Amino acid sequence: MSKDQIILDDGVYFVDLNCNYETAKAPGFLQRRCSNGLTTPGGYECVGSFDKAADGTWRADVNAAYDPETDGDCRRVIEGVSRMDAIAALWAARKSDLATHN
């Protein structure tokens, strides 16, 4: 992972941009540092993300316990907002994720 792709970092959590997009338009991921392991060889796990919806607005969500009613395992943090608002909301919700590794 390239350091110039990390846009927020508090030492435990960080947000990095998807390198397959222009930086100014890139969706991104909320990552949480953890110990290296078979499923976390880089020493971090993805615990949330932000991306552009089909209507052109942005949204963000974090990992959550599986909900059989919605058949989902993420919690929408915000939707229908600007990219910067989605990033800010994701960052504000970073400690509410469902981390699976220590």
FIDRENZA-913549 format. One record per residue: x, y, z of N, C-alpha, C in turn. Coordinates in steps of 0.05 Angstrom, whole numbers, padded with zeros to 5 digits. Example, Ala and Ser with C-alpha at 12.3 -4.5 7.8 and 13.67 -1.06 7.14 Angstrom:
BEGIN
+--------+--------+--------+--------+--------+--------+--------+--------+--------+
!    nc1 !    nc2 !    nc3 !   cac1 !   cac2 !   cac3 !    cc1 !    cc2 !    cc3 !
+--------+--------+--------+--------+--------+--------+--------+--------+--------+
!  00264 ! -00114 !  00156 !  00246 ! -00090 !  00156 !  00264 ! -00066 !  00156 !
!  00257 ! -00045 !  00142 !  00273 ! -00021 !  00143 !  00258 !  00001 !  00157 !
+--------+--------+--------+--------+--------+--------+--------+--------+--------+
***
This chain:
BEGIN
+--------+--------+--------+--------+--------+--------+--------+--------+--------+
!    nc1 !    nc2 !    nc3 !   cac1 !   cac2 !   cac3 !    cc1 !    cc2 !    cc3 !
+--------+--------+--------+--------+--------+--------+--------+--------+--------+
!  00017 ! -00024 !  00000 !  00000 !  00000 !  00000 !  00018 !  00025 !  00000 !
!  00011 !  00043 ! -00017 !  00027 !  00068 ! -00019 !  00018 !  00088 !  00001 !
!  00037 !  00101 !  00014 !  00030 !  00121 !  00035 !  00014 !  00144 !  00023 !
!  00018 !  00151 ! -00002 !  00003 !  00174 ! -00013 ! -00027 !  00168 ! -00018 !
! -00035 !  00143 ! -00014 ! -00063 !  00136 ! -00017 ! -00077 !  00138 !  00010 !
! -00063 !  00140 !  00032 ! -00076 !  00143 !  00059 ! -00083 !  00172 !  00063 !
! -00109 !  00177 !  00068 ! -00117 !  00205 !  00072 ! -00124 !  00212 !  00101 !
! -00129 !  00192 !  00118 ! -00133 !  00197 !  00146 ! -00120 !  00174 !  00161 !
! -00109 !  00180 !  00185 ! -00095 !  00159 !  00200 ! -00093 !  00168 !  00229 !
! -00103 !  00152 !  00247 ! -00101 !  00159 !  00276 ! -00083 !  00139 !  00291 !
! -00069 !  00122 !  00276 ! -00051 !  00103 !  00289 ! -00063 !  00075 !  00291 !
! -00090 !  00074 !  00293 ! -00104 !  00048 !  00294 ! -00120 !  00045 !  00268 !
! -00136 !  00065 !  00262 ! -00152 !  00064 !  00237 ! -00140 !  00083 !  00216 !
! -00144 !  00076 !  00191 ! -00136 !  00094 !  00170 ! -00155 !  00090 !  00146 !
! -00158 !  00111 !  00130 ! -00174 !  00111 !  00106 ! -00154 !  00112 !  00082 !
! -00156 !  00093 !  00065 ! -00140 !  00093 !  00041 ! -00158 !  00093 !  00016 !
! -00148 !  00105 ! -00005 ! -00164 !  00107 ! -00030 ! -00159 !  00084 ! -00048 !
! -00179 !  00077 ! -00064 ! -00176 !  00056 ! -00083 ! -00158 !  00066 ! -00106 !
! -00136 !  00053 ! -00109 ! -00115 !  00062 ! -00128 ! -00123 !  00059 ! -00157 !
! -00146 !  00047 ! -00163 ! -00155 !  00043 ! -00190 ! -00170 !  00067 ! -00201 !
! -00172 !  00089 ! -00185 ! -00187 !  00113 ! -00193 ! -00169 !  00137 ! -00190 !
! -00177 !  00159 ! -00203 ! -00164 !  00185 ! -00199 ! -00168 !  00192 ! -00169 !
! -00147 !  00203 ! -00157 ! -00148 !  00209 ! -00129 ! -00172 !  00225 ! -00121 !
! -00178 !  00246 ! -00136 ! -00201 !  00264 ! -00129 ! -00228 !  00251 ! -00132 !
! -00230 !  00228 ! -00145 ! -00255 !  00215 ! -00150 ! -00257 !  00187 ! -00138 !
! -00236 !  00179 ! -00124 ! -00233 !  00151 ! -00115 ! -00251 !  00145 ! -00091 !
! -00264 !  00121 ! -00092 ! -00276 !  00111 ! -00067 ! -00254 !  00101 ! -00049 !
! -00260 !  00093 ! -00025 ! -00239 !  00084 ! -00007 ! -00249 !  00065 !  00014 !
! -00230 !  00058 !  00031 ! -00234 !  00037 !  00051 ! -00226 !  00047 !  00079 !
! -00241 !  00040 !  00099 ! -00233 !  00044 !  00126 ! -00219 !  00018 !  00135 !
! -00194 !  00021 !  00143 ! -00178 ! -00002 !  00151 ! -00172 !  00001 !  00181 !
! -00169 ! -00022 !  00194 ! -00161 ! -00023 !  00223 ! -00136 ! -00040 !  00225 !
! -00116 ! -00029 !  00238 ! -00091 ! -00044 !  00241 ! -00096 ! -00067 !  00261 !
! -00084 ! -00090 !  00256 ! -00086 ! -00113 !  00273 ! -00060 ! -00130 !  00270 !
! -00059 ! -00152 !  00283 ! -00035 ! -00169 !  00280 ! -00035 ! -00183 !  00253 !
! -00012 ! -00189 !  00243 ! -00009 ! -00204 !  00218 ! -00019 ! -00232 !  00222 !
! -00033 ! -00242 !  00202 ! -00043 ! -00269 !  00204 ! -00050 ! -00280 !  00176 !
! -00061 ! -00303 !  00174 ! -00067 ! -00315 !  00148 ! -00087 ! -00298 !  00133 !
! -00107 ! -00287 !  00147 ! -00127 ! -00271 !  00133 ! -00121 ! -00241 !  00134 !
! -00099 ! -00234 !  00148 ! -00091 ! -00206 !  00149 ! -00061 ! -00204 !  00145 !
! -00050 ! -00212 !  00123 ! -00021 ! -00213 !  00119 ! -00008 ! -00185 !  00119 !
! -00023 ! -00164 !  00114 ! -00012 ! -00137 !  00115 ! -00014 ! -00124 !  00142 !
! -00027 ! -00138 !  00161 ! -00030 ! -00126 !  00188 ! -00052 ! -00106 !  00190 !
! -00072 ! -00109 !  00173 ! -00096 ! -00091 !  00175 ! -00120 ! -00106 !  00163 !
! -00144 ! -00098 !  00171 ! -00168 ! -00109 !  00160 ! -00187 ! -00087 !  00151 !
! -00202 ! -00092 !  00130 ! -00221 ! -00073 !  00121 ! -00246 ! -00074 !  00138 !
! -00254 ! -00052 !  00150 ! -00278 ! -00051 !  00167 ! -00299 ! -00032 !  00158 !
! -00295 ! -00020 !  00135 ! -00315 ! -00001 !  00124 ! -00306 !  00010 !  00097 !
! -00324 !  00025 !  00085 ! -00318 !  00037 !  00059 ! -00336 !  00060 !  00052 !
! -00328 !  00075 !  00032 ! -00345 !  00096 !  00021 ! -00343 !  00094 ! -00009 !
! -00366 !  00099 ! -00023 ! -00366 !  00096 ! -00052 ! -00388 !  00113 ! -00063 !
! -00388 !  00116 ! -00090 ! -00407 !  00132 ! -00104 ! -00431 !  00114 ! -00112 !
! -00455 !  00124 ! -00106 ! -00479 !  00109 ! -00112 ! -00487 !  00114 ! -00142 !
! -00506 !  00099 ! -00151 ! -00514 !  00101 ! -00179 ! -00526 !  00129 ! -00186 !
! -00537 !  00142 ! -00166 ! -00549 !  00169 ! -00171 ! -00528 !  00192 ! -00170 !
! -00502 !  00185 ! -00165 ! -00481 !  00205 ! -00165 ! -00474 !  00216 ! -00138 !
! -00490 !  00209 ! -00117 ! -00484 !  00217 ! -00090 ! -00466 !  00196 ! -00078 !
! -00456 !  00202 ! -00054 ! -00437 !  00184 ! -00041 ! -00450 !  00173 ! -00016 !
! -00439 !  00150 ! -00007 ! -00449 !  00136 !  00017 ! -00425 !  00123 !  00031 !
! -00430 !  00115 !  00056 ! -00409 !  00102 !  00072 ! -00422 !  00081 !  00090 !
! -00407 !  00059 !  00095 ! -00417 !  00039 !  00113 ! -00394 !  00026 !  00128 !
! -00401 !  00014 !  00151 ! -00381 ! -00001 !  00167 ! -00391 ! -00030 !  00170 !
! -00372 ! -00047 !  00176 ! -00379 ! -00075 !  00181 ! -00398 ! -00077 !  00205 !
! -00416 ! -00096 !  00205 ! -00435 ! -00101 !  00227 ! -00440 ! -00131 !  00228 !
! -00453 ! -00139 !  00250 ! -00461 ! -00167 !  00252 ! -00481 ! -00174 !  00230 !
! -00480 ! -00198 !  00221 ! -00499 ! -00207 !  00200 ! -00528 ! -00204 !  00209 !
! -00544 ! -00193 !  00192 ! -00573 ! -00189 !  00197 ! -00588 ! -00206 !  00177 !
! -00601 ! -00228 !  00186 ! -00615 ! -00245 !  00168 ! -00639 ! -00231 !  00154 !
! -00651 ! -00211 !  00167 ! -00673 ! -00197 !  00155 ! -00665 ! -00182 !  00130 !
! -00642 ! -00170 !  00131 ! -00632 ! -00155 !  00107 ! -00612 ! -00170 !  00091 !
! -00604 ! -00193 !  00101 ! -00583 ! -00210 !  00089 ! -00558 ! -00194 !  00084 !
! -00551 ! -00177 !  00104 ! -00528 ! -00160 !  00101 ! -00510 ! -00160 !  00126 !
! -00485 ! -00152 !  00122 ! -00466 ! -00151 !  00144 ! -00452 ! -00124 !  00146 !
! -00467 ! -00103 !  00138 ! -00456 ! -00076 !  00141 ! -00478 ! -00057 !  00150 !
! -00470 ! -00035 !  00162 ! -00488 ! -00015 !  00172 ! -00483 !  00011 !  00156 !
! -00503 !  00021 !  00143 ! -00500 !  00046 !  00128 ! -00497 !  00069 !  00148 !
! -00476 !  00084 !  00144 ! -00470 !  00106 !  00162 ! -00483 !  00131 !  00151 !
! -00482 !  00135 !  00125 ! -00493 !  00159 !  00112 ! -00497 !  00153 !  00082 !
! -00516 !  00167 !  00070 ! -00520 !  00164 !  00041 ! -00532 !  00189 !  00030 !
! -00529 !  00193 !  00004 ! -00540 !  00216 ! -00009 ! -00526 !  00242 ! -00004 !
! -00499 !  00240 !  00001 ! -00483 !  00263 !  00008 ! -00460 !  00267 ! -00011 !
! -00444 !  00287 ! -00006 ! -00420 !  00292 ! -00022 ! -00398 !  00272 ! -00014 !
! -00378 !  00270 ! -00030 ! -00356 !  00252 ! -00024 ! -00342 !  00259 !  00003 !
! -00337 !  00285 !  00007 ! -00324 !  00293 !  00032 ! -00342 !  00287 !  00056 !
! -00368 !  00291 !  00054 ! -00386 !  00284 !  00076 ! -00386 !  00254 !  00082 !
! -00385 !  00238 !  00061 ! -00383 !  00209 !  00065 ! -00358 !  00201 !  00079 !
! -00335 !  00213 !  00071 ! -00310 !  00207 !  00084 ! -00311 !  00216 !  00113 !
! -00321 !  00240 !  00119 ! -00323 !  00250 !  00146 ! -00341 !  00232 !  00164 !
! -00363 !  00223 !  00153 ! -00381 !  00206 !  00168 ! -00369 !  00179 !  00173 !
! -00355 !  00168 !  00154 ! -00341 !  00142 !  00157 ! -00320 !  00145 !  00179 !
! -00304 !  00166 !  00178 ! -00283 !  00170 !  00198 ! -00295 !  00174 !  00226 !
! -00317 !  00188 !  00228 ! -00330 !  00192 !  00254 ! -00341 !  00166 !  00265 !
! -00349 !  00147 !  00248 ! -00360 !  00121 !  00256 ! -00339 !  00099 !  00259 !
! -00314 !  00106 !  00256 ! -00293 !  00086 !  00254 ! -00292 !  00067 !  00278 !
! -00298 !  00076 !  00302 ! -00296 !  00058 !  00325 ! -00321 !  00042 !  00330 !
! -00341 !  00044 !  00312 ! -00365 !  00029 !  00315 ! -00366 !  00004 !  00297 !
! -00343 ! -00001 !  00283 ! -00342 ! -00023 !  00265 ! -00342 ! -00050 !  00280 !
! -00346 ! -00071 !  00265 ! -00345 ! -00098 !  00276 ! -00318 ! -00110 !  00267 !
! -00297 ! -00105 !  00283 ! -00271 ! -00116 !  00276 ! -00270 ! -00146 !  00283 !
! -00256 ! -00161 !  00266 ! -00255 ! -00190 !  00271 ! -00228 ! -00200 !  00279 !
! -00207 ! -00182 !  00278 ! -00180 ! -00190 !  00286 ! -00170 ! -00172 !  00307 !
! -00151 ! -00182 !  00323 ! -00138 ! -00166 !  00344 ! -00113 ! -00154 !  00334 !
+--------+--------+--------+--------+--------+--------+--------+--------+--------+
***
